[in-house]
Structures are given as structure tokens and as C-alpha cells.
Amino acid sequence: MSKPVFILSILFITLGLAACAKAPVKPVHSPEVQRGHAHEAQGELSSEVRK
């Protein structure tokens, strides 16, 4: 009874450490994406002002 509990606990600890070791997922709204949207909006505003 003790051996399966020990094996399961080691397995869960190992899986937890492996999950922490992965590279983080790239956010959807990264600074590069936000910067691109800002440049597009600035271009649209500039073209509207020129009209």
C-alpha cells in the first residue's frame, strides 16, 4: 500500500516540475503585436487628418 502511494507522489512531483520547466506560452497581445496595431491606428489617423 505504501509503495503505490510513494510512486504516485513521485510521479506528481515530477509532472509538476516538468510543467514549471516548460517555456511560457507567448501571450496573444505581445508588445510587438500591440506596437503593430498602434502603428496601423496612427497611419489611419494621419490619413484622415490629411483629408
TAMO-V562612 format. One record per residue. N is the residue number from 0. PSI is psi in whole degrees, 0 to 359 (none if undefined). BURIAL is I if it has 9 or more other C-alpha atoms within 8 Angstrom, else O. D_LAST is the distance of its C-alpha to the last C-alpha in Angstrom with 2 decimals. Layout:
N_PSI_BURIAL_D_LAST / N_PSI_BURIAL_D_LAST
//
This chain:
0_322_O_79.70 / 1_325_O_78.60 / 2_315_O_77.60 / 3_324_O_74.95 / 4_318_O_73.42 / 5_316_O_73.36 / 6_317_O_71.74 / 7_319_O_69.09 / 8_319_O_68.27 / 9_320_O_67.97 / 10_315_O_65.75 / 11_320_O_63.40 / 12_317_O_63.24 / 13_317_O_62.51 / 14_322_O_59.74 / 15_316_O_58.23 / 16_322_O_58.27 / 17_322_O_56.80 / 18_325_O_53.89 / 19_336_O_53.22 / 20_345_O_53.41 / 21_152_O_50.59 / 22_142_O_47.19 / 23_151_O_44.77 / 24_137_O_42.30 / 25_128_O_38.81 / 26_152_O_36.65 / 27_320_O_33.91 / 28_68_O_31.34 / 29_164_O_32.35 / 30_325_O_30.55 / 31_318_O_29.21 / 32_316_O_27.69 / 33_320_I_26.18 / 34_319_O_24.77 / 35_317_O_23.19 / 36_322_O_21.59 / 37_319_O_20.30 / 38_320_O_18.72 / 39_315_O_17.07 / 40_320_O_15.72 / 41_320_O_14.54 / 42_319_O_12.70 / 43_318_O_11.02 / 44_320_O_10.14 / 45_319_O_8.89 / 46_326_O_6.55 / 47_322_O_5.33 / 48_322_O_5.46 / 49_333_O_3.83 / 50_none_O_0.00
//
